[in-house]
């Protein structure tokens, strides 16, 4: 039986700004998914992490279909097997400008 009273309970939290770096196409998919669900990127990430901490899948079939479509649209060819194997390119676009100014 679902406890409706507990389901509606609100939690007072303190949020902090963070400087997390993410793979560019992954971030595009996450932002589009948050927009699709009419929520902020932060709220989406909190939900994903809380579900993962409980060992539960954060998305149902409709959302997984949307994620599949967004991954195709943004050419995101990574999946969970790429976890812990991502290597950042040596030169980021911001570095090119900085190195050009030094010359």
N, C-alpha and C positions, 0 to 999 in steps of 0.2 A: 504494500500500500504506500502511495506517495504521500509524504508529509507536506501538504500545501502551505502550512504556516511557515515551515522551515524554508520552503522553496521561494517564498516571497521576502524572506529576511534580507535586510540590507547590511552591508559591511562597510564600516568606516575605514578608509585606507589613506595612506600618505603616498602620493606618487612623486617620483623624481624624474628630472630630465636626464637623458642618457645619450651618450655619443656612440651607440652601437653601429658598427660597420657591417653591411650586408652585401651579398652579391647583387649586382645591379638588376638583373632580370628577375631574380627572386623577389626583390623589393617591389618591382613593378607589379608582379602577380599579387603580392600581399596587399598593396594599396588598392588595386582593382577589386580584389575580393572584399576588402573592408568596405569599399564604396558600394559594392553589390549588396552587402548586408546592412548598409546604412549605419556604419559604426566607424569609429576612429581606428587608425592603424594600431595604436596602443591597446585599445580594448580588444581588438582581434588577437594580438599577440598574447595578451594576458589570458584570454580564453584558451588559446592553443596550448600554452605552457601549463595552465592548471589542469587541462584534460590529460596532457602527457604525463604530468606528475602523478595522476591517478591511474595511469596505465590505460586510459580510454582514448578512443579516436575522437578528435575534435569536430569532425565533419560527417554529415550524412551523405547519402547518395547524390542529392541535388547539388550540394556544394562541391563534392568531389568531381562531378561532371563539369561544373563551372571552372574549377581549378584546372582540369584537363584542357578545357578550351582556352583558358588564359595562358597556360604554359605554351600551347601551340602558337597563340597570337604573339607572345613575347619571345618566342624561340628559346624557351627555357627547357633544355634537354637534360637537366640534372634531376636525380631522384635520391632517395635515401641511401643508395649504395655509394653516392659521392661524398657522403658525410665524412668529415675528418680527412678528406683527400683533396680539398680545394687549395690551390696554390695561386696566390695573387700575382698578376703580371708585374714585371719589374718596373715598368714605367706607367704611371697613372697620368691621365691628361693634365692634371694640376702640376705635375713635375716637369712636363715639357715647357710650360710657360716660365717656371722658375729657372730652369736651366738655360733657357734662351735669354733671359734678362742678365744672367751672369756673364755672358760672352762679351 
